[in-house]
Amino acid sequence: MPLILKAENVEVRTEREILLSKLTFTIEKGISYIITGPSGSGKTLLGKLIAGLLPVYSGELKFFVPSDFKAVFISQQHDFRYLFTTRSYYQQRFDHNYGSNVPEVIEVLQTGHSGVESEIADIAEKLQITHVLNSRLIELSSGEGKRVQIAKALLQKPEMIVLDNPFIGLDVQGRKLLHEIINDFIKSGITVIIISPADEIPKADCRIIEMKAGTIRGVFSSESYEGVKKESPVAVREQLLPAHLQKSQGGDFTVAVEMKDVAVKFGSKTILDIINWKVKKGECWSLSGPNGSGKSTLLSLINADNAQAYNNEIILFDKKRGSGESIWEIKEKIGYVSPELHLYFLRDESTRVEAKSLAETGQGYRSVSSGGISCKEVVASGIHDQIGATGAISGFQKGQIKAWMEALDVLKFKDRKFNALSLGDQRLVLLARSLVKNPPLLILDEPCQGLDKYQTEKVKKIIDKICGNTERTLIFVSHYADDIPDCVNFHLKLDKGKVV
């Protein structure tokens, strides 16, 4: 097979640290590859290097392709929803006064692809996004946004496509469909590079590149690959937890959440349809449903991010919404993490790796930018429910920041820039942010997204410890049943805005 690229002893680094080292490998045209390995091993960085989006500090990276060779990198975080408006803030998705500043999905897919309506229709049908073609980008759920992102890339008809954790955020049916589409592409001869955990490897003939600590541990055939070996048994560092399992702050209530005939509509579109739900203090719930079922909107009513809460009968912490409490009085009782929140923390332009075309890779600059805020600042921002900023904090609160980062094994990243971490480590930092103020209600929306199996099991055990030793109330969201902690014994499932 002809070569697309050849790397010899390549090193990638920031001004302060080595990110990838001693990389020697080839990518052949028509062969597909899976990049796997534990969280933080350098999988995404290797994918960006292959796509021509990272500079080489030392060694040689040589491409053997013409200048018009089409290579597309589909990132794991899709922020394109926010790129079409200058009016931008965290709760924007739930404020439908943005008007025409944000385009419809069909407009975005048509841009640069005039005269291919039938192709758009076919791809939209395959990815099951036909129903959102006339929706504004800002209205999409996390999973719907991921599918639109993939559709946009596929319309470019790339000769090589690099998908970074493409299954993240997709429901069960979405993951099944994407597996089928990826397998079709592999069979067609397109070079497909997939960054994925070992348990999401497509069933197709491919080569598997396993990463470990920023270097390549080995390249295997799909038949010979045995999966990522666990470094050590999953265990919670018991000595770190008791100090944080004290009775939660602000826990003097009987009912955490109660909704009576709650409905949310935007124009003629119904998002939530007559929801009745009661969550008592100390109960642990899972919230599930397919992409676009209304889960995020439901959570936004609880987390004081959606003004339509005032149009409904909603009780939070024994008080009816609209009875004089501020949104900050509500938020101080809630520890929250979600894909939407994660995405917002990554939106600072200074945190983005500069992209170059395939032919320009490595020309004109030598190291990756490491701007943005530190991980310690991200965790501290949870004390006052700020987004990317930190108010004055006490000595005790500083101790809580350190302790929770240590418990989640991210204290070693305290001075590193948040954007420089792997997706899994970023999610652990955000989980520490949700726990740092010791809130009585935890809303954890896809907290294990991007974590490897070891990290997921550890997070589940920590959550079980927290909820098992206190009267903590939990609402846990995941598309993976295996991610749900053992403490969960109540379940609410949505579909098309209704309780099913």
C-alpha positions as CSV (number, residue, x, y, z in Angstrom):
1,M,0.0,0.0,0.0
2,P,1.3,3.5,-0.8
3,L,2.2,5.7,2.2
4,I,0.3,8.7,3.4
5,L,2.9,9.6,6.0
6,K,6.0,8.4,7.8
7,A,7.2,9.4,11.2
8,E,10.7,8.8,12.6
9,N,11.5,9.5,16.2
10,V,9.0,12.4,16.4
11,E,8.6,14.5,19.5
12,V,5.8,17.0,20.2
13,R,6.0,19.4,23.2
14,T,4.9,22.6,24.8
15,E,7.4,25.1,26.1
16,R,7.5,23.2,29.4
17,E,6.8,19.5,28.8
18,I,7.1,16.7,26.3
19,L,3.6,15.5,25.1
20,L,4.6,12.8,22.6
21,S,8.0,11.2,22.2
22,K,9.9,8.6,20.2
23,L,7.1,8.1,17.7
24,T,8.1,6.0,14.7
25,F,5.3,4.7,12.6
26,T,3.7,4.8,9.1
27,I,0.1,5.4,7.9
28,E,-0.8,3.5,4.7
29,K,-3.5,4.5,2.2
30,G,-6.5,2.3,2.3
31,I,-5.6,0.8,5.7
32,S,-7.6,1.8,8.7
33,Y,-6.2,2.3,12.2
34,I,-7.6,2.4,15.8
35,I,-5.6,4.5,18.3
36,T,-6.4,3.2,21.8
37,G,-4.9,3.3,25.3
38,P,-5.7,4.6,28.8
39,S,-6.9,8.1,29.4
40,G,-4.0,10.6,29.1
41,S,-1.8,8.4,27.0
42,G,-1.7,10.8,24.1
43,K,-4.3,9.3,21.8
44,T,-5.9,12.6,20.7
45,L,-2.5,14.2,20.2
46,L,-1.4,11.4,17.9
47,G,-4.6,11.7,15.9
48,K,-4.0,15.4,15.5
49,L,-0.4,14.7,14.4
50,I,-1.6,12.3,11.7
51,A,-4.2,14.9,10.5
52,G,-1.5,17.5,10.2
53,L,-2.7,19.7,13.1
54,L,0.3,19.5,15.4
55,P,3.8,20.8,15.0
56,V,6.8,18.5,15.2
57,Y,9.5,19.7,17.7
58,S,12.1,17.1,16.7
59,G,12.3,14.1,14.5
60,E,10.8,13.9,11.0
61,L,7.2,13.7,9.9
62,K,6.9,13.3,6.1
63,F,3.7,13.3,4.1
64,F,3.5,11.5,0.7
65,V,0.2,13.1,-0.6
66,P,-0.7,15.7,-3.1
67,S,-1.7,19.2,-2.0
68,D,-5.4,18.6,-2.6
69,F,-5.5,15.5,-0.4
70,K,-8.5,15.8,1.8
71,A,-8.0,14.9,5.5
72,V,-10.6,15.7,8.1
73,F,-10.2,15.7,11.9
74,I,-13.5,15.3,13.8
75,S,-12.8,16.5,17.3
76,Q,-14.4,15.0,20.4
77,Q,-15.8,18.3,21.5
78,H,-18.0,20.1,19.0
79,D,-18.2,23.8,19.7
80,F,-19.5,24.8,16.2
81,R,-22.9,25.6,17.7
82,Y,-21.4,28.8,19.2
83,L,-19.3,29.9,16.2
84,F,-22.1,31.7,14.4
85,T,-23.1,34.3,16.9
86,T,-21.2,37.0,18.8
87,R,-23.8,36.8,21.7
88,S,-22.5,33.9,23.7
89,Y,-22.9,32.8,27.3
90,Y,-23.3,29.6,29.3
91,Q,-27.1,29.3,29.5
92,Q,-27.6,30.5,25.9
93,R,-29.0,27.2,24.7
94,F,-32.0,27.7,27.0
95,D,-32.6,31.3,26.0
96,H,-34.5,31.3,22.7
97,N,-34.2,35.1,22.2
98,Y,-31.1,34.7,19.9
99,G,-33.2,35.0,16.8
100,S,-31.5,34.6,13.4
101,N,-28.0,34.9,14.8
102,V,-27.7,31.2,14.9
103,P,-28.3,29.3,11.6
104,E,-30.3,26.1,11.1
105,V,-28.6,22.8,10.8
106,I,-29.5,22.6,7.1
107,E,-27.8,25.9,6.4
108,V,-24.6,24.7,8.0
109,L,-24.6,21.4,6.1
110,Q,-25.3,23.2,2.8
111,T,-22.4,25.7,3.3
112,G,-19.8,24.7,0.7
113,H,-22.0,21.9,-0.6
114,S,-24.5,23.6,-2.9
115,G,-26.3,21.2,-5.2
116,V,-25.9,18.1,-3.1
117,E,-29.3,18.2,-1.3
118,S,-29.8,14.5,-1.9
119,E,-26.4,13.7,-0.3
120,I,-27.4,15.8,2.7
121,A,-30.7,14.0,3.0
122,D,-29.0,10.6,2.7
123,I,-26.4,11.3,5.4
124,A,-29.0,12.9,7.7
125,E,-31.2,9.8,7.4
126,K,-28.3,7.5,8.1
127,L,-27.3,9.5,11.2
128,Q,-31.0,10.0,12.2
129,I,-30.8,13.8,12.3
130,T,-33.5,14.5,9.6
131,H,-35.8,15.8,12.4
132,V,-33.3,18.5,13.4
133,L,-32.4,19.8,9.9
134,N,-34.6,22.9,10.5
135,S,-33.5,23.4,14.1
136,R,-31.1,26.1,15.2
137,L,-27.6,24.8,16.1
138,I,-27.9,26.1,19.6
139,E,-31.0,24.0,20.2
140,L,-29.2,20.6,19.7
141,S,-28.5,18.2,22.4
142,S,-25.0,17.0,22.9
143,G,-25.6,13.8,21.0
144,E,-27.4,15.6,18.2
145,G,-24.6,18.1,17.9
146,K,-22.1,15.2,17.6
147,R,-24.1,13.6,14.7
148,V,-24.3,17.0,12.9
149,Q,-20.6,17.4,13.3
150,I,-20.0,14.0,11.7
151,A,-22.4,14.7,8.9
152,K,-20.6,17.9,8.1
153,A,-17.3,16.1,7.9
154,L,-18.6,13.3,5.7
155,L,-20.0,15.7,3.2
156,Q,-16.5,16.8,2.4
157,K,-15.8,13.4,1.0
158,P,-12.4,13.0,2.7
159,E,-9.7,10.6,1.6
160,M,-8.6,10.2,5.2
161,I,-10.9,10.8,8.2
162,V,-9.7,11.0,11.8
163,L,-12.5,10.6,14.4
164,D,-11.6,11.5,18.0
165,N,-13.8,9.4,20.3
166,P,-16.8,9.6,17.9
167,F,-19.1,7.5,20.1
168,I,-19.0,9.9,23.0
169,G,-22.3,11.6,23.7
170,L,-24.3,9.2,21.4
171,D,-27.1,7.0,22.7
172,V,-27.2,3.3,22.1
173,Q,-28.9,3.5,18.7
174,G,-26.6,6.3,17.6
175,R,-23.5,4.3,18.5
176,K,-24.9,1.3,16.6
177,L,-25.5,3.5,13.5
178,L,-22.1,5.1,13.6
179,H,-20.4,1.7,13.9
180,E,-22.2,0.6,10.7
181,I,-21.2,3.8,8.9
182,I,-17.6,3.5,10.0
183,N,-17.4,-0.1,8.9
184,D,-18.9,0.9,5.5
185,F,-16.2,3.5,5.1
186,I,-13.4,1.1,6.0
187,K,-14.7,-1.4,3.5
188,S,-14.8,1.3,0.8
189,G,-11.1,1.8,1.1
190,I,-11.1,5.3,2.7
191,T,-8.3,5.6,5.3
192,V,-10.1,5.8,8.7
193,I,-8.3,6.7,11.9
194,I,-10.4,6.2,15.0
195,I,-9.4,7.3,18.5
196,S,-11.4,5.0,20.8
197,P,-11.4,3.0,24.0
198,A,-10.7,-0.7,23.5
199,D,-14.4,-1.6,24.1
200,E,-15.6,0.6,21.2
201,I,-13.4,-0.8,18.5
202,P,-15.4,-1.3,15.3
203,K,-15.6,-4.9,14.0
204,A,-13.5,-4.5,10.8
205,D,-10.1,-5.4,9.7
206,C,-7.7,-2.7,10.9
207,R,-4.4,-2.0,12.7
208,I,-4.5,-1.1,16.3
209,I,-2.0,1.5,17.7
210,E,-1.8,1.3,21.5
211,M,-0.5,4.4,23.3
212,K,1.0,4.6,26.7
213,A,2.4,7.7,28.4
214,G,2.9,9.7,25.2
215,T,4.5,7.0,23.2
216,I,3.5,4.0,21.0
217,R,3.5,0.8,23.0
218,G,2.9,-1.4,20.0
219,V,1.0,-1.8,16.7
220,F,-1.2,-4.9,16.4
221,S,-3.6,-6.6,14.0
222,S,-7.2,-6.6,15.0
223,E,-7.0,-10.4,15.4
224,S,-3.9,-10.4,17.7
225,Y,-4.9,-7.4,19.9
226,E,-5.9,-8.4,23.5
227,G,-6.9,-5.0,24.8
228,V,-5.4,-2.5,27.2
229,K,-4.0,-4.2,30.3
230,K,-5.0,-2.7,33.6
231,E,-2.1,-1.0,35.5
232,S,-3.5,-1.9,38.9
233,P,-6.7,-3.0,40.6
234,V,-9.4,-0.3,41.0
235,A,-9.4,1.0,44.5
236,V,-10.5,4.2,46.3
237,R,-7.9,5.8,48.4
238,E,-9.9,5.4,51.6
239,Q,-7.7,7.7,53.7
240,L,-8.5,10.6,51.4
241,L,-12.3,10.4,51.6
242,P,-13.6,10.6,55.2
243,A,-12.8,14.3,55.7
244,H,-15.1,15.0,52.7
245,L,-18.0,12.8,53.7
246,Q,-19.2,15.1,56.4
247,K,-22.9,16.1,56.3
248,S,-23.4,18.3,53.2
249,Q,-23.9,22.0,53.5
250,G,-27.4,23.5,53.2
251,G,-29.1,20.1,53.6
252,D,-32.1,21.2,55.7
253,F,-34.9,20.2,53.4
254,T,-37.2,17.2,52.7
255,V,-37.8,17.4,48.9
256,A,-34.9,18.2,46.7
257,V,-36.9,18.4,43.4
258,E,-40.6,18.2,42.7
259,M,-42.2,18.9,39.3
260,K,-45.9,19.0,38.7
261,D,-47.3,18.9,35.1
262,V,-44.1,20.6,33.9
263,A,-44.1,21.6,30.2
264,V,-41.5,23.4,28.2
265,K,-42.2,24.8,24.7
266,F,-40.3,27.0,22.3
267,G,-42.8,28.3,19.7
268,S,-44.6,25.3,18.4
269,K,-41.9,22.8,19.5
270,T,-42.6,20.8,22.7
271,I,-39.4,20.0,24.6
272,L,-40.9,18.6,27.8
273,D,-44.5,17.3,27.9
274,I,-46.3,17.1,31.3
275,I,-43.5,15.9,33.6
276,N,-44.3,14.8,37.1
277,W,-41.3,13.9,39.2
278,K,-40.4,13.9,42.9
279,V,-36.9,13.5,44.3
280,K,-36.7,13.2,48.0
281,K,-33.6,14.1,50.1
282,G,-31.1,11.3,50.0
283,E,-32.5,9.5,47.0
284,C,-30.2,8.5,44.2
285,W,-31.7,8.6,40.7
286,S,-30.6,7.8,37.2
287,L,-32.0,9.9,34.3
288,S,-31.9,8.3,30.9
289,G,-33.3,8.6,27.4
290,P,-32.1,8.9,23.8
291,N,-30.4,12.0,22.3
292,G,-32.9,14.8,22.1
293,S,-35.3,13.3,24.7
294,G,-35.2,16.4,26.9
295,K,-32.8,15.4,29.6
296,S,-30.6,18.5,29.4
297,T,-33.7,20.8,29.4
298,L,-35.1,19.0,32.5
299,L,-31.8,19.4,34.3
300,S,-31.6,23.1,33.3
301,L,-34.9,23.7,35.2
302,I,-33.3,22.3,38.4
303,N,-30.0,24.0,38.0
304,A,-31.6,27.5,37.5
305,D,-30.3,27.8,33.9
306,N,-33.8,28.0,32.3
307,A,-36.2,30.9,32.7
308,Q,-39.2,28.7,31.8
309,A,-38.9,27.3,35.4
310,Y,-40.9,30.3,36.4
311,N,-43.8,29.3,34.1
312,N,-44.1,25.9,35.8
313,E,-44.8,24.5,39.3
314,I,-41.3,23.4,40.4
315,I,-40.2,23.0,44.0
316,L,-36.5,23.0,44.8
317,F,-35.3,22.3,48.3
318,D,-38.8,22.7,49.7
319,K,-39.3,26.1,48.1
320,K,-41.4,26.9,45.0
321,R,-39.5,28.5,42.2
322,G,-40.3,32.2,41.9
323,S,-40.9,32.7,45.6
324,G,-38.0,35.1,46.0
325,E,-34.9,33.0,45.9
326,S,-32.1,34.0,43.6
327,I,-30.5,31.6,41.1
328,W,-27.3,31.7,43.2
329,E,-29.1,30.5,46.3
330,I,-30.2,27.5,44.2
331,K,-26.8,26.8,42.6
332,E,-25.0,26.9,45.9
333,K,-26.8,23.7,46.9
334,I,-26.0,21.9,43.7
335,G,-22.8,20.3,42.4
336,Y,-23.0,20.0,38.7
337,V,-21.0,18.6,35.8
338,S,-22.2,18.1,32.2
339,P,-20.9,18.0,28.6
340,E,-22.3,21.5,28.1
341,L,-20.3,22.9,31.0
342,H,-17.2,21.0,29.8
343,L,-17.6,22.5,26.4
344,Y,-17.9,26.1,27.8
345,F,-14.6,25.7,29.8
346,L,-12.8,24.8,26.5
347,R,-14.1,27.8,24.5
348,D,-11.3,30.3,25.2
349,E,-9.6,30.9,21.9
350,S,-6.2,30.9,23.6
351,T,-6.6,27.2,24.5
352,R,-6.9,26.0,20.9
353,V,-4.1,24.3,19.1
354,E,-3.2,26.1,15.9
355,A,-4.3,24.1,12.9
356,K,-2.2,23.9,9.7
357,S,-3.0,22.2,6.4
358,L,-1.5,18.8,5.8
359,A,1.1,20.3,3.5
360,E,2.1,23.0,6.0
361,T,2.5,20.8,9.1
362,G,5.5,21.7,11.2
363,Q,6.3,24.9,9.2
364,G,6.8,28.2,11.1
365,Y,6.3,27.1,14.7
366,R,7.7,24.5,17.0
367,S,5.6,23.9,20.1
368,V,1.9,23.6,21.1
369,S,0.3,26.5,22.8
370,S,-0.6,26.0,26.5
371,G,-2.8,29.0,27.2
372,G,-6.0,29.1,29.3
373,I,-6.8,28.7,33.0
374,S,-5.2,26.2,35.3
375,C,-6.9,23.1,36.7
376,K,-6.7,24.5,40.2
377,E,-8.6,27.5,39.0
378,V,-11.3,25.4,37.4
379,V,-11.9,23.5,40.6
380,A,-11.9,26.7,42.6
381,S,-14.6,28.2,40.3
382,G,-17.1,25.7,41.6
383,I,-17.1,27.2,45.1
384,H,-19.0,30.3,43.9
385,D,-20.5,28.6,40.8
386,Q,-18.4,30.7,38.4
387,I,-17.5,29.7,34.9
388,G,-13.8,30.0,34.4
389,A,-13.3,32.6,37.1
390,T,-12.5,32.4,40.8
391,G,-13.7,34.8,43.6
392,A,-12.1,35.1,47.0
393,I,-11.7,31.8,48.8
394,S,-10.8,30.9,52.4
395,G,-8.1,28.7,53.8
396,F,-10.6,26.0,54.5
397,Q,-11.8,26.1,50.9
398,K,-8.3,26.0,49.6
399,G,-7.9,22.8,51.6
400,Q,-11.1,21.4,50.1
401,I,-9.7,22.1,46.6
402,K,-6.5,20.3,47.3
403,A,-8.3,17.4,49.0
404,W,-10.8,16.7,46.3
405,M,-8.2,17.0,43.5
406,E,-6.0,14.5,45.5
407,A,-9.0,12.1,45.9
408,L,-9.7,12.1,42.2
409,D,-6.0,11.8,41.4
410,V,-5.7,15.2,39.5
411,L,-3.7,17.1,42.1
412,K,-0.7,16.5,40.0
413,F,-2.3,18.7,37.3
414,K,-3.1,21.6,39.6
415,D,-0.8,24.1,37.9
416,R,-1.3,22.7,34.3
417,K,-3.6,24.4,31.9
418,F,-7.0,22.7,31.8
419,N,-7.1,22.5,28.0
420,A,-3.7,20.7,27.9
421,L,-5.2,17.6,29.7
422,S,-6.8,14.6,28.1
423,L,-10.6,14.6,27.9
424,G,-10.8,12.1,30.7
425,D,-8.6,14.0,33.0
426,Q,-10.5,17.2,32.2
427,R,-13.8,15.5,33.2
428,L,-12.2,14.4,36.5
429,V,-11.2,18.0,37.2
430,L,-14.8,19.1,36.5
431,L,-16.0,16.4,38.8
432,A,-13.8,17.8,41.6
433,R,-15.3,21.2,40.8
434,S,-18.8,19.8,41.4
435,L,-17.8,18.3,44.8
436,V,-15.6,21.0,46.2
437,K,-18.3,23.0,48.0
438,N,-19.9,19.8,49.6
439,P,-23.4,20.3,48.1
440,P,-26.5,18.4,49.2
441,L,-27.5,17.7,45.6
442,L,-25.2,16.3,42.9
443,I,-26.3,16.5,39.3
444,L,-23.8,14.5,37.3
445,D,-24.5,14.5,33.6
446,E,-22.2,12.0,31.8
447,P,-19.5,12.4,34.5
448,C,-17.6,9.3,33.1
449,Q,-17.5,10.6,29.5
450,G,-14.0,10.2,28.2
451,L,-12.8,8.2,31.2
452,D,-11.1,4.8,30.7
453,K,-12.5,1.8,32.5
454,Y,-10.1,2.2,35.5
455,Q,-11.1,5.8,36.0
456,T,-14.8,5.0,35.6
457,E,-14.8,2.3,38.2
458,K,-12.9,4.6,40.6
459,V,-15.4,7.4,40.1
460,K,-18.3,5.1,40.7
461,K,-16.8,3.9,43.9
462,I,-16.2,7.5,45.1
463,I,-19.8,8.4,44.3
464,D,-21.1,5.3,46.2
465,K,-18.9,6.3,49.2
466,I,-20.3,9.9,49.1
467,C,-23.9,8.9,48.8
468,G,-23.6,5.9,51.1
469,N,-22.2,7.8,54.0
470,T,-24.3,11.0,53.9
471,E,-27.8,12.1,53.0
472,R,-26.6,13.2,49.6
473,T,-29.1,13.4,46.8
474,L,-28.0,12.3,43.4
475,I,-29.2,12.6,39.8
476,F,-26.9,10.7,37.5
477,V,-27.1,10.7,33.6
478,S,-25.4,8.3,31.3
479,H,-25.9,6.5,28.0
480,Y,-24.0,3.5,29.4
481,A,-25.8,1.4,32.0
482,D,-22.4,0.1,33.3
483,D,-21.4,3.7,34.3
484,I,-24.3,4.0,36.8
485,P,-23.1,3.7,40.5
486,D,-24.5,1.0,42.7
487,C,-26.1,3.5,45.0
488,V,-28.7,4.4,42.3
489,N,-32.1,2.8,43.0
490,F,-34.6,5.1,41.4
491,H,-34.8,5.6,37.6
492,L,-36.5,8.1,35.3
493,K,-36.5,7.6,31.6
494,L,-37.5,10.2,29.0
495,D,-38.4,9.9,25.3
496,K,-39.6,12.7,23.1
497,G,-40.1,14.9,26.2
498,K,-42.3,12.4,28.0
499,V,-41.8,10.1,31.0
500,V,-41.7,6.5,29.7
